[in-house]
Each structure stands twice: as C-alpha cells, then as structure tokens.
Amino acid sequence: MKSEKFKKHLKNIIIVFMSLTMATVFSLWLKDLRWPEATIILTYLLSVFFTSRLSEGFLYGIAASLGSVILFNFFFTEPFFTLRVSTPDYFYTFGIMLIVSIITGTLTQKVTIETKLADEREARIKMLIEVSREFFQAMNLDQAISSLQSRLSHILHSEIFVVTYSLKEKQMVVFPTTKLNRQFQKSVDDCLKESQHLSVVINQNATMRHHFFPVRSKTGPTGVIIIPQIDLNEAETELIEACCAQLALAQDRQRWIEKQQESMLEIEQERMRVQLLSAISHDLRTPLSSIIGSVQTIVDNYDSISKEIILDLLGNVSSDSKWLLETVENILSMMRIQDGTIGFDFQKHIVEEIIEEVLSIFSNEKSHPIAVDIPSEAIFVHADSKLIIKVLINLIQNAIKYTPESTPISLSVKKNKNLAFFEVADLGPGLSDSEKLRIFDRFYSFKTRNQRTRQGLGLGLSICKSIVEAHGGTIRVLDNKPTGCRFVFSLKVKGD
C-alpha cells in the first residue's frame, strides 16, 4: 500500500517537473522570437492546466502555479536570472498570474475528479447489470459467485473472498477455494450473527484491516463478502452492499428453483406410483385370475376331464406365469434403475459370446426364426454383459410379441470406428411416427398385433434405454424395409 502511494506521488512530481520544463523551454524560444510577455504567461497557464489534468490532487496544480510564477520571474523579467524585479508593477502581474493559475488548476482538477468519479460510477453500474444478468441466467450458482468475486476484485483492486453456504450440501463454501483460520471464522460468524458490516483488524498490524459484509436473503444471513487490506469509501461500500443484495436474490431464486424441481420430482414419482398401481391392478389381475381359474378347474374336475384338456390348462398356467415373472422382473429393474441401486459390472466382453448367450435363451422358439449376422473379426465391448443380454432379450421378445407368427427376426452387429451397433429387426406392421416418439417412455404400450401374446406394462423398452444410456450409448427405432421396425443401439468398442 505504501509503495503504491509513493509511486503515485513520484509520478505526479514528474508530471509537474516535465510540464514546467517544457513550458520554460518553449517560452525561451518565444522570447528569442521577440513574442510579447502575455504569450509567455499564457504558455505557463497552459502548463498549469495540463498539470492539473494529468496529476491527482489539488496540491500539484498549486505547486505548478507557484512554480510557473517563479520561473517567469527568473527567466523573463529584468533583471534576468534572479528573483528580483525592476519595477513594482511586476508584483501585480505575478499576483494575477498566480491567482489565475490556481483557479485554472483547481477547476481543471475538479473537472478531472468529477470525470473520474463518473467513470467509476458507470463502471459500477455496468458491473451490477452484468452481475444481475449472470445471476439470472446462471444454472450453476457457484459459477455466478466466482464471476461476482472476479469482477468485484477487478474494480476494487483487491483480493475478494465470498463465503456462502452450499444449497445442496448445507455447508460453508469459500470462493476462491481456501480454508478460513479461526480469526476469520469468528469474524464471519459475528458478521452473520449481527447481520451488519464489520471492519476487523485480523492481526497486530493495523494495515491488515478486513471488511465483512453480510449477504442477507429472505431466510436471514446466508453468506459474507470479505475485502482484505483496503480502505473503502462510501461509493465502494454501496457497491459491495448492492452486490450482497444481488447475491441474496440469486440464492433465493436458486432455492426456489430447487424446491420447484423437488416438487416436480415428487409429483412425477407420485404419478409413476399411480400408473404402476393402476397397471398392476388392471394387467396383473387378468393372468392371476386365469391361473387361479385353470388350477381350480383341474382340481375340481380332475377325474372327469381329459388329459388333453388338463395339459391345455397347464399350458395356459405356464404361459401366464412366465408373463407374470417377466412383468415383475421389469418392475424390479425399473425400481432399481430409478433408485440408482442397480449394480453395473463393466468388463471387457466379446460380442460373439453375448450373442450366443442370447440365442440360447430362444433355442426353443419355433414361431419366429432368428437370423444372425455378426462380423468374422472379434469385437470387444466394455459393458455389463448380463444387462446387455437383457436388452437384446427384451428387443427380441418385443419383436416376437408384436409381429405375425412365422415372420423372421434378424439380429446383427456392425462395427464403425470405436462403436459397435447392435440391431434387432422384424418384418411386422411397423410403428407410426407418433408411436416412435413415445416408444421408450415408461408405461407406454400399444395394442399387440399378435393375438397369442398379452399386452405388457410398457416398461421393457424404457428399461432398455436406461441400460444402454448407462453404458454411454444410444438407442433408437427406425423403419425396416420393406416393412417392420429396426431397434439399433450402440456400445463403445474396447481395444484388444
């Protein structure tokens, strides 16, 4: 701080010296050209004007005024090169010259100060507008606080600390990231408690004074702005308090947004519960009733019905039980994905082994032949093989469920750069554009084209999408030519 003041003082002295020196040299040249003394006097007045304009402080303009009178007497009044005068009239000239110089310098310095204050005021207003815009547009409050700290530090020419409380973790956060010692922590606590501006000497050195400004939101003090090693004037204090108010508004807005998001999440969860309960109560009741009815028929009429009828009823029981098991597994998978409790075992797997595992599941499937097309080269993917197998099983089961009997289903894999693309295609009736937009939504299902199968809860494809995206891939549905659908998803290829 002292070195900066000394540099400013030295700079102003050099301005005074250079201004008077240049005015004297120019006046000596005018004297050789025999210009009148009035021109020389105006030259010195001009030097006083420039000195007052370029220097900081009234004293330097007054010093330039006194110096110009002395130099004019020394170089340009008889007897030359002395401070004596030949006639008393010169004292009147010196007096007028000094008064005019002082008035000129004072007015110039005043205009300079007013201009500087206006520029600083404009910069502060501009900063507040920019900070307000950033706080309003920022999705991340921490980034907005860092921007505020940077801008305020630039205007005040001092390091700034912003202490606030994280809205999510409910703990104190300091920008820039650092740890507060006990003295700072106590001052922060006192500022929050008293909810007013505090000026504190942190150590025995009085120049190490720190200013603590509370950030007051609607719920009370929520943070502190710390300005160390600086003397604050009224305008700077008002600027900091305005920044505190902007930060408080941003915090209130962020809290409101988070509460709104929590409310929307609760509403969505409640809506999903209602949908799930509705789907379970409606869709699970039918197969359960069918199972109970078939078993009760066998029990009540075991001696009177034929073996063929019993086998047919048991076949219905088996089919309905498998549907119930698949549905319950999908519900459990959806709940684990939603709660984040599903475990991922990412390892390096060869694609051919994954395809073989999937085909073994459908080895007894006679209604839809499955054609496989995979490259001859070995393709390795970084994935949880069990979950990827589940995705492929779901896609193939959907193709079987929603396509006419005896139509083929194709399963293919292609490699493109660092991605492996898995595709399940069928020759069914296909999907409309509106169905394609909603096909991966939870609980969305459409009428089955295959009358032998039962309509599901609409969870299978939603689970597939969640699993693929958890692997960093994408899944989409496309039209198949000449008819049908193609479900394509991608996985990252793992190097050999």
ZAMARGU-4260 file (C-alpha; in steps of 0.2 Angstrom, whole numbers, plus 5000, padded with zeros to 4 digits):
<rodrens>
0) 5000/5000/5000 | 5014/5012/5005 | 5024/5008/4989 | 5008/5012/4978 | 5006/5029/4986
5) 5025/5033/4984 | 5024/5028/4965 | 5008/5039/4963 | 5017/5054/4972 | 5033/5052/4962
10) 5023/5051/4946 | 5014/5067/4950 | 5030/5076/4954 | 5037/5071/4937 | 5022/5077/4928
15) 5024/5094/4937 | 5043/5095/4933 | 5040/5090/4915 | 5026/5102/4912 | 5035/5117/4919
20) 5051/5112/4910 | 5043/5111/4893 | 5034/5127/4896 | 5050/5136/4900 | 5059/5129/4885
25) 5045/5134/4874 | 5044/5151/4882 | 5063/5154/4879 | 5060/5150/4861 | 5046/5163/4860
30) 5057/5176/4869 | 5070/5174/4855 | 5057/5177/4843 | 5053/5193/4852 | 5035/5187/4856
35) 5026/5198/4870 | 5026/5193/4888 | 5007/5190/4888 | 5010/5175/4876 | 5023/5168/4888
40) 5011/5170/4903 | 4998/5160/4893 | 5011/5147/4890 | 5013/5144/4908 | 4995/5145/4912
45) 4993/5131/4899 | 5006/5121/4908 | 4996/5123/4924 | 4981/5117/4915 | 4990/5101/4909
50) 4997/5098/4926 | 4980/5098/4934 | 4973/5087/4921 | 4986/5074/4922 | 4990/5074/4940
55) 4980/5068/4955 | 4977/5080/4969 | 4975/5099/4971 | 4992/5102/4978 | 5001/5098/4962
60) 4991/5111/4952 | 4995/5124/4966 | 5013/5119/4965 | 5013/5121/4946 | 5005/5138/4949
65) 5019/5144/4961 | 5032/5136/4950 | 5026/5145/4934 | 5027/5162/4943 | 5044/5159/4950
70) 5051/5153/4933 | 5043/5168/4924 | 5051/5180/4936 | 5068/5171/4935 | 5069/5169/4916
75) 5058/5183/4909 | 5058/5198/4920 | 5073/5210/4922 | 5085/5208/4930 | 5086/5191/4922
80) 5091/5175/4931 | 5087/5182/4948 | 5071/5183/4958 | 5072/5202/4960 | 5061/5214/4950
85) 5065/5230/4942 | 5048/5238/4945 | 5034/5236/4957 | 5022/5233/4943 | 5028/5215/4941
90) 5021/5211/4958 | 5004/5214/4952 | 5007/5204/4936 | 5014/5190/4947 | 4999/5190/4959
95) 4986/5190/4944 | 4996/5176/4936 | 4996/5166/4952 | 4978/5168/4955 | 4973/5164/4938
100) 4984/5149/4938 | 4977/5142/4955 | 4959/5145/4949 | 4963/5137/4932 | 4972/5122/4940
105) 4958/5120/4954 | 4944/5120/4941 | 4953/5108/4930 | 4957/5096/4944 | 4939/5097/4950
110) 4933/5093/4932 | 4946/5078/4931 | 4939/5071/4948 | 4921/5073/4943 | 4925/5064/4927
115) 4934/5050/4936 | 4920/5048/4948 | 4908/5047/4934 | 4918/5034/4925 | 4919/5024/4941
120) 4901/5026/4944 | 4897/5020/4926 | 4909/5005/4929 | 4900/5000/4945 | 4883/5002/4937
125) 4888/4991/4922 | 4896/4978/4934 | 4880/4977/4944 | 4870/4975/4927 | 4881/4961/4921
130) 4881/4953/4938 | 4862/4953/4939 | 4861/4946/4921 | 4873/4932/4925 | 4864/4928/4942
135) 4848/4927/4932 | 4854/4916/4918 | 4866/4905/4928 | 4861/4887/4930 | 4875/4885/4942
140) 4876/4897/4956 | 4894/4893/4961 | 4899/4899/4943 | 4890/4915/4946 | 4898/4918/4963
145) 4915/4915/4955 | 4911/4928/4942 | 4905/4941/4955 | 4921/4938/4965 | 4932/4941/4950
150) 4923/4957/4944 | 4922/4964/4962 | 4941/4961/4964 | 4945/4969/4947 | 4935/4985/4952
155) 4942/4986/4970 | 4959/4981/4965 | 4960/4969/4980 | 4958/4950/4983 | 4940/4946/4987
160) 4933/4931/4997 | 4915/4926/4995 | 4909/4915/5009 | 4892/4906/5007 | 4883/4891/5011
165) 4880/4877/4998 | 4862/4875/4995 | 4863/4856/4992 | 4877/4851/5005 | 4872/4864/5018
170) 4890/4868/5022 | 4901/4883/5021 | 4910/4886/5004 | 4923/4899/5001 | 4927/4907/4984
175) 4941/4906/4979 | 4943/4889/4987 | 4953/4890/5004 | 4951/4887/5022 | 4947/4901/5035
180) 4958/4902/5050 | 4950/4904/5067 | 4951/4923/5067 | 4942/4924/5050 | 4929/4911/5055
185) 4925/4920/5071 | 4923/4937/5061 | 4912/4928/5048 | 4901/4921/5062 | 4900/4938/5071
190) 4895/4946/5054 | 4882/4933/5051 | 4875/4935/5069 | 4875/4954/5069 | 4870/4955/5051
195) 4879/4971/5048 | 4896/4977/5040 | 4911/4974/5051 | 4928/4981/5050 | 4941/4970/5059
200) 4960/4970/5062 | 4965/4952/5060 | 4982/4954/5067 | 4993/4966/5076 | 4997/4976/5060
205) 4983/4989/5058 | 4986/4990/5039 | 4979/4972/5039 | 4961/4978/5041 | 4947/4967/5034
210) 4929/4971/5030 | 4915/4959/5032 | 4898/4962/5023 | 4884/4950/5026 | 4873/4943/5012
215) 4855/4944/5019 | 4841/4934/5010 | 4823/4932/5015 | 4828/4917/5026 | 4841/4928/5035
220) 4860/4930/5033 | 4867/4916/5021 | 4885/4922/5017 | 4898/4935/5019 | 4909/4945/5007
225) 4927/4948/5013 | 4938/4963/5007 | 4955/4962/5015 | 4969/4976/5015 | 4958/4990/5008
230) 4951/5007/5014 | 4933/5008/5007 | 4925/5024/5003 | 4906/5027/5003 | 4903/5023/4984
235) 4913/5007/4986 | 4903/5002/5002 | 4887/5005/4992 | 4893/4994/4978 | 4898/4980/4989
240) 4881/4981/4998 | 4872/4981/4981 | 4882/4965/4976 | 4877/4957/4993 | 4859/4961/4988
245) 4861/4953/4971 | 4869/4938/4978 | 4855/4936/4991 | 4842/4937/4977 | 4851/4924/4967
250) 4852/4912/4982 | 4833/4914/4985 | 4830/4911/4966 | 4841/4896/4967 | 4832/4889/4982
255) 4815/4892/4973 | 4821/4883/4958 | 4827/4868/4968 | 4811/4867/4978 | 4801/4868/4962
260) 4812/4854/4955 | 4809/4844/4971 | 4791/4847/4970 | 4791/4841/4951 | 4801/4826/4956
265) 4788/4821/4969 | 4774/4824/4958 | 4782/4813/4944 | 4786/4800/4957 | 4768/4800/4963
270) 4762/4800/4945 | 4773/4784/4942 | 4766/4776/4958 | 4748/4779/4952 | 4752/4772/4935
275) 4761/4757/4942 | 4747/4753/4954 | 4734/4756/4940 | 4744/4745/4928 | 4747/4731/4941
280) 4729/4731/4947 | 4722/4730/4929 | 4735/4720/4920 | 4741/4708/4933 | 4723/4704/4938
285) 4719/4695/4922 | 4733/4682/4921 | 4731/4679/4940 | 4713/4676/4938 | 4717/4664/4923
290) 4729/4655/4933 | 4718/4653/4948 | 4703/4648/4936 | 4714/4635/4927 | 4721/4627/4943
295) 4703/4627/4951 | 4696/4619/4936 | 4709/4605/4936 | 4707/4602/4955 | 4688/4602/4954
300) 4686/4591/4938 | 4702/4581/4939 | 4693/4564/4937 | 4681/4570/4924 | 4691/4580/4911
305) 4703/4573/4898 | 4722/4573/4899 | 4722/4584/4884 | 4711/4597/4892 | 4722/4597/4908
310) 4738/4599/4898 | 4730/4614/4889 | 4725/4622/4905 | 4743/4619/4912 | 4750/4627/4896
315) 4739/4642/4900 | 4746/4642/4918 | 4764/4641/4912 | 4761/4655/4899 | 4753/4667/4911
320) 4766/4663/4925 | 4780/4667/4913 | 4772/4683/4908 | 4770/4687/4927 | 4788/4683/4930
325) 4794/4694/4916 | 4782/4709/4921 | 4788/4708/4940 | 4807/4707/4934 | 4804/4723/4923
330) 4795/4732/4938 | 4810/4727/4949 | 4823/4733/4936 | 4814/4749/4934 | 4813/4752/4953
335) 4832/4748/4954 | 4836/4760/4940 | 4826/4774/4947 | 4833/4772/4964 | 4851/4771/4957
340) 4853/4754/4966 | 4856/4743/4951 | 4874/4737/4950 | 4885/4738/4934 | 4899/4726/4932
345) 4908/4734/4917 | 4921/4722/4910 | 4928/4718/4893 | 4917/4706/4884 | 4917/4698/4866
350) 4902/4701/4856 | 4900/4684/4849 | 4898/4676/4867 | 4885/4689/4871 | 4875/4684/4855
355) 4877/4665/4859 | 4870/4668/4876 | 4855/4677/4869 | 4852/4664/4856 | 4852/4650/4869
360) 4838/4658/4878 | 4827/4657/4862 | 4833/4640/4856 | 4816/4633/4858 | 4807/4647/4849
365) 4799/4640/4834 | 4786/4653/4829 | 4799/4666/4823 | 4816/4660/4816 | 4831/4671/4821
370) 4844/4676/4808 | 4861/4681/4815 | 4874/4692/4806 | 4890/4696/4815 | 4907/4701/4808
375) 4920/4687/4807 | 4933/4698/4817 | 4932/4698/4836 | 4924/4713/4843 | 4926/4718/4861
380) 4915/4729/4871 | 4916/4737/4888 | 4899/4733/4896 | 4889/4723/4909 | 4886/4708/4899
385) 4871/4702/4909 | 4862/4719/4906 | 4866/4719/4888 | 4859/4702/4886 | 4843/4708/4895
390) 4842/4722/4882 | 4843/4710/4867 | 4831/4698/4875 | 4818/4712/4878 | 4820/4718/4860
395) 4818/4700/4853 | 4803/4697/4864 | 4795/4713/4858 | 4798/4708/4840 | 4790/4691/4843
400) 4776/4698/4853 | 4771/4712/4840 | 4774/4703/4824 | 4764/4689/4815 | 4769/4671/4818
405) 4782/4663/4806 | 4789/4680/4801 | 4808/4681/4803 | 4818/4691/4816 | 4836/4697/4812
410) 4850/4700/4825 | 4865/4709/4818 | 4881/4718/4824 | 4892/4730/4815 | 4907/4740/4820
415) 4910/4758/4815 | 4926/4766/4821 | 4925/4765/4840 | 4907/4759/4841 | 4898/4743/4840
420) 4880/4744/4833 | 4868/4730/4839 | 4852/4729/4828 | 4836/4719/4830 | 4824/4720/4815
425) 4807/4712/4811 | 4795/4711/4796 | 4780/4716/4806 | 4767/4730/4803 | 4779/4743/4810
430) 4776/4759/4820 | 4768/4775/4816 | 4778/4792/4819 | 4768/4796/4835 | 4772/4779/4842
435) 4791/4781/4838 | 4791/4797/4848 | 4784/4788/4864 | 4790/4770/4862 | 4804/4772/4875
440) 4793/4781/4888 | 4788/4772/4904 | 4771/4764/4905 | 4768/4767/4886 | 4762/4752/4877
445) 4752/4749/4861 | 4740/4736/4856 | 4748/4719/4852 | 4747/4713/4834 | 4750/4695/4839
450) 4734/4689/4847 | 4743/4674/4855 | 4753/4686/4867 | 4747/4698/4881 | 4750/4717/4881
455) 4763/4722/4894 | 4765/4736/4906 | 4776/4747/4894 | 4792/4745/4904 | 4803/4734/4894
460) 4809/4747/4881 | 4811/4760/4894 | 4822/4749/4904 | 4832/4745/4888 | 4835/4764/4885
465) 4841/4766/4903 | 4853/4752/4902 | 4861/4757/4886 | 4862/4776/4891 | 4871/4770/4907
470) 4884/4762/4896 | 4886/4778/4887 | 4877/4773/4871 | 4861/4777/4862 | 4846/4768/4856
475) 4833/4772/4843 | 4819/4764/4832 | 4820/4765/4813 | 4809/4759/4799 | 4814/4742/4791
480) 4812/4739/4773 | 4800/4734/4766 | 4791/4733/4782 | 4793/4732/4801 | 4805/4740/4813
485) 4824/4741/4817 | 4829/4744/4835 | 4848/4749/4835 | 4859/4753/4850 | 4877/4757/4852
490) 4891/4752/4864 | 4909/4758/4865 | 4922/4746/4857 | 4936/4740/4869 | 4953/4738/4862
495) 4961/4721/4861
</rodrens>
